[in-house]
Amino acid sequence: MTEATNPRVALDIKIGDEAAGTVVLELFADVVPKTAENFRALCTGEKGMGYAGSPFHRIISEFMIQGGDFTRGDGTGGKSIYGDRFPDENFQIKHTEAGLLSMANAGPNTNGSQFFITVAPTPWLDGKHVVFGKVVEGMDVIRAMEAVGSRSGETSKPVKLESCREL
């Protein structure tokens, strides 16, 4: 994965009423270009829709942080820049560590805008969810987000993707 050619995006995170910091993600456009482009365009909002202001609706301690439902905010909505849903691009990259960015879905070929960031290795997701990026800065912010999560996924404080942009 060549960092020079892969786009990077910054997510500004708010926990409760306080700014928690910025998470910088490298998107693996060299391996999964369609999936990376969907996330990049939803970060910039250039297609008239996007992640800014949307919640992280599900945070499960020692597993993952999920967000990206900018239409309903509860995990039942979201859509891609390619229409409602788009196919799984490939499963080349595995869920081997914390800090990986992967597509949330409702089964094969149901990618929209929802995504998750791992907080531990999650090998049981290999072959089911498309990994398309990784945290390159701000893992401390991810850990702070994880700290307000629970085993059920409910958060003790609201966690919001306040704004995002391409770097």
Secondary structure as GFF3:
##gff-version 3
##sequence-region A 1 167
A	DSSP	beta_strand	8	15	.	.	.	ID=ss1
A	DSSP	beta_strand	18	27	.	.	.	ID=ss2
A	DSSP	alpha_helix	33	44	.	.	.	ID=ss3
A	DSSP	beta_strand	54	55	.	.	.	ID=ss4
A	DSSP	beta_strand	58	60	.	.	.	ID=ss5
A	DSSP	beta_strand	64	67	.	.	.	ID=ss6
A	DSSP	beta_strand	100	103	.	.	.	ID=ss7
A	DSSP	beta_strand	115	118	.	.	.	ID=ss8
A	DSSP	three_ten_helix	123	125	.	.	.	ID=ss9
A	DSSP	beta_strand	131	137	.	.	.	ID=ss10
A	DSSP	alpha_helix	139	147	.	.	.	ID=ss11
A	DSSP	beta_strand	159	166	.	.	.	ID=ss12
###
